[in-house]
Amino acid sequence: MKWILTLCLFASSVFGSEFPLLKRLEKAKAGDYIVFEANKTITLLAIRSLTNHSMVLEEISAPAPKNKPESWAAWLQAKAPGHTSWSMIEIDLKAKEILECYSFSRCAWLSQSPKDSFLATLLHLPLIPVEAKDRRKIGPAPQEGEADHRKVWNPPLVINGKKVEGTFDAYQTDWPQDGSELAGKNVCLYFDRNSNLPLPCWIQVDTGQVTGSLRAIDSGHRLPASPYRNMPRRIPEFVGSPVKTKNGIRLSIKSPKYYKTFELFAVDVTTGKEKQIHLVSHSLAEGQGEILNLEVDAEELYQVLQPDHKYTWLLVPAGHSGSYTELAKPFTWQ
């Protein structure tokens, strides 16, 4: 039921006129966590960083143990014994898209196809509040003509290993016919009103025949730092060779979207001459997907480069000097 876990992840980033979760995110802090169980699998989800623009979530899954760990903090710091997957996901809260997904268990970055990326769908769906009269009730339904005095059902709430009383808000949405496993299904999410956790405490999916649920078995705040302290970053790479344009040259790169600006350098590698690095002004234009085009005016080239000297291009994402990339094939400026 991996799609339910992913749905939980992405539900935490929804905010709109019909579901003001942005207010919940404003109260959330790094270290807030929740542990889910479904189909004999437990998944710990923790907020690792949160800004006005992005959020990093850590997800660790493992077979459900017979006895729950006494301390999730200790389990985490022992590198989650028995875990089957461990990843971090960074979400752009403004653009409503995934910026990065890295699997520590696979030692690889994971790509997200449109069908696999629930974020692209869920963040654009309205989540409609479910009124008390329409919510699930406790006990058998009254007979026809009788008033319904049953209490509204609320999911269990566990914080720091202890059951507590919770007050829940429920929201529902219908998944579009997108060919995914959720296509056409009704999804209901329960959020505790008072715990300041932006993650849903219960997710219920109506398949039309069977109602499946994902329940939280624990939650809390101030979860210690992960053994994997930082989200690994990819390095931009040049795509193809520089292209002459009417106004100068164009350099195409493939770069993760969390890099916003770049510094471009021309490195003088002329034989017998000490390497000199020259900053080159450029403009940036978006291409398709992660492709960006750096446009350099001819006037800038004539001011910076010297005739008959050999150069290579060096690209450095602003603020990330360790993620530089260099175009290996040198060129001679004429």
Long-range contacts (C-beta under 8 A, 24 or more apart in sequence): 1-38, 1-39, 1-41, 1-212, 1-214, 3-118, 3-180, 3-181, 3-182, 4-38, 4-203, 4-205, 4-212, 4-214, 5-36, 5-38, 5-43, 5-59, 5-61, 5-214, 6-116, 6-118, 7-118, 7-122, 7-182, 7-187, 7-203, 7-205, 8-36, 8-43, 8-45, 8-199, 8-200, 8-203, 8-214, 9-45, 9-57, 9-59, 9-89, 9-118, 10-91, 10-118, 10-119, 10-122, 10-123, 11-122, 11-189, 11-199, 11-200, 11-203, 12-45, 12-55, 12-57, 12-198, 12-199, 12-200, 13-55, 13-91, 13-93, 13-96, 13-119, 13-123, 14-122, 14-123, 14-125, 14-127, 15-93, 16-126, 16-127, 18-126, 18-127, 18-128, 18-129, 19-126, 19-127, 19-129, 19-171, 21-191, 21-198, 24-191, 24-196, 24-197, 24-198, 25-50, 25-55, 25-93, 25-198, 27-196, 27-198, 28-196, 28-197, 28-198, 29-221, 31-221, 31-222, 31-223, 31-224, 32-196, 32-197, 32-198, 32-199, 32-220, 32-221, 32-223, 33-72, 33-219, 33-220, 33-221, 33-223, 34-197, 34-199, 34-201, 34-216, 34-218, 34-219, 35-72, 35-216, 35-217, 35-218, 35-219, 36-214, 36-215, 36-216, 36-217, 37-64, 37-214, 37-215, 37-217, 38-212, 38-213, 38-214, 38-215, 40-64, 41-84, 42-217, 44-72, 44-76, 44-80, 45-199, 46-223, 46-226, 47-198, 48-88, 48-226, 48-231, 52-93, 53-92, 53-93, 53-94, 54-90, 54-91, 54-92, 54-93, 54-99, 54-258, 55-90, 55-91, 55-93, 56-88, 56-89, 56-90, 56-91, 56-231, 57-88, 57-89, 57-90, 57-91, 58-86, 58-87, 58-88, 58-226, 58-228, 59-85, 59-86, 59-87, 59-88, 59-89, 60-85, 60-86, 61-85, 61-86, 68-161, 68-217, 68-218, 70-161, 72-218, 72-220, 72-223, 73-223, 73-224, 76-223, 76-224, 76-226, 76-227, 77-224, 77-227, 79-227, 86-228, 88-228, 88-231, 90-231, 90-258, 91-119, 92-257, 92-258, 95-257, 96-120, 96-123, 96-124, 97-123, 97-257, 99-256, 99-257, 99-258, 100-231, 100-233, 100-234, 100-256, 100-258, 102-231, 102-232, 104-228, 109-232, 109-234, 114-178, 115-178, 115-179, 115-180, 118-180, 118-182, 121-175, 121-176, 121-178, 121-180, 122-173, 125-173, 125-174, 125-175, 125-176, 126-173, 127-171, 127-172, 127-173, 127-189, 128-171, 128-172, 128-173, 129-169, 129-170, 129-171, 130-170, 130-171, 130-172, 130-188, 135-170, 154-190, 155-190, 155-201, 155-202, 155-215, 155-216, 156-215, 156-216, 157-192, 157-195, 157-201, 157-216, 157-219, 158-216, 158-217, 158-218, 158-219, 159-195, 159-218, 159-219, 159-220, 160-218, 160-219, 160-220, 161-218, 166-192, 166-193, 166-194, 166-195, 166-201, 167-192, 167-193, 167-194, 168-192, 168-193, 168-201, 168-202, 169-193, 195-219, 233-258, 233-320, 233-323, 234-323, 235-323, 235-324, 235-325, 236-262, 236-315, 236-317, 236-323, 236-325, 237-325, 238-313, 238-315, 238-325, 238-327, 239-291, 241-329, 242-313, 242-327, 242-331, 245-295, 247-295, 247-297, 247-298, 248-295, 248-296, 248-297, 248-298, 248-299, 248-300, 248-301, 249-295, 249-296, 249-298, 249-301, 250-293, 250-294, 250-295, 250-296, 251-282, 251-293, 251-294, 251-296, 251-313, 251-315, 251-327, 252-287, 252-291, 252-292, 252-293, 252-294, 253-291, 253-292, 253-293, 253-294, 253-315, 253-325, 254-290, 254-291, 254-292, 255-290, 255-292, 255-317, 256-290, 257-290, 259-317, 259-318, 259-320, 259-323, 260-318, 261-317, 261-318, 262-294, 262-315, 262-316, 262-317, 262-318, 263-315, 263-316, 263-318, 264-294, 264-296, 264-313, 264-314, 264-315, 265-313, 265-314, 265-315, 265-316, 266-304, 266-305, 266-311, 266-312, 266-313, 266-314, 267-311, 267-312, 267-313, 267-314, 267-326, 268-306, 268-309, 268-310, 268-311, 269-310, 269-311, 269-312, 269-330, 270-309, 270-310, 271-310, 273-309, 277-314, 278-304, 278-305, 279-304, 280-304, 301-333, 305-333, 306-333, 307-333, 307-334, 308-332, 308-333, 308-334, 309-333
